[in-house]
Amino acid sequence: MASNLDTENENDSDDEIEPMDFAFHEEELAVSRSSVSDTKFDVTIGHIEDIIMEEEFQTAQNEFLEKYYHEFEDTEENKFIYTDLHREYVSLIEKYLNEELCKRMPDFDMGEFTKQLMARKNELEGEIFEMMLTFSDFLAFKQMFLDFRAEKEGRTIDLSSGITVTRFGGSDLSLDGSSLSLTGRSLGKY
């Protein structure tokens, strides 16, 4: 009788457990597919991000901006000197980046990378790409100088004056019961 129960339990358990089919015939799972050129481009961008954050690069770029920012004016008309300065900037920064990238990636080719950058121009965003576009996009180069000049001359917009911290939900945020404001207007008690 025990053998009948064992057989019944085995039959019951066979009915309850369905075999698992791990083959995904109809569904496709999200698969990351990237080409060798995509991967190489991403690795190059990573190295460029590292390079432009280094003090040596920041110093070289800032020295160039300091030297020539007074030449740029915010007008529709461009001076002939802008073209010469653009060539000099491209030469300086591209040479620096090329040397650093070749140290980190022995098979790096600036010409190939520039082609990839231009082909992806509309897909890319962020400061790194804005800086890279100053090589090939004269208007981006000019805007970089105009922004630098505005900052040097104190003509930038300071949005921090519009930030105010006030009490939330009827209770003070500070332990001593005083209110707080980043603008300095309401530093007293309510």
Stockholm file with secondary structure:
# STOCKHOLM 1.0

chainA/1-190         MASNLDTENENDSDDEIEPMDFAFHEEELAVSRSSVSDTKFDVTIGHIEDIIMEEEFQTAQNEFLEKYYHEFEDTEENKFIYTDLHREYVSLIEKYLNEELCKRMPDFDMGEFTKQLMARKNELEGEIFEMMLTFSDFLAFKQMFLDFRAEKEGRTIDLSSGITVTRFGGSDLSLDGSSLSLTGRSLGKY
#=GR chainA/1-190 SS CHHHHHHHHHHHHHHHCCCCCCCCSSCCCCCCCCCHHHHHHHHHHHHHHHHHHSHHHHHHHHHHHHHHGGGCCSSSSCCHHHHHHHHHHHHHHHHHHHHHHHHHCTTCCHHHHHHHHHHTTTTCCSHHHHHHHHHHCHHHHHHHHHHHHHHHTTCSCCGGGGCCCCCBTTBCSSTTSBCCCSSSSCCSBC
#=GC SS_cons         CHHHHHHHHHHHHHHHCCCCCCCCSSCCCCCCCCCHHHHHHHHHHHHHHHHHHSHHHHHHHHHHHHHHGGGCCSSSSCCHHHHHHHHHHHHHHHHHHHHHHHHHCTTCCHHHHHHHHHHTTTTCCSHHHHHHHHHHCHHHHHHHHHHHHHHHTTCSCCGGGGCCCCCBTTBCSSTTSBCCCSSSSCCSBC
//
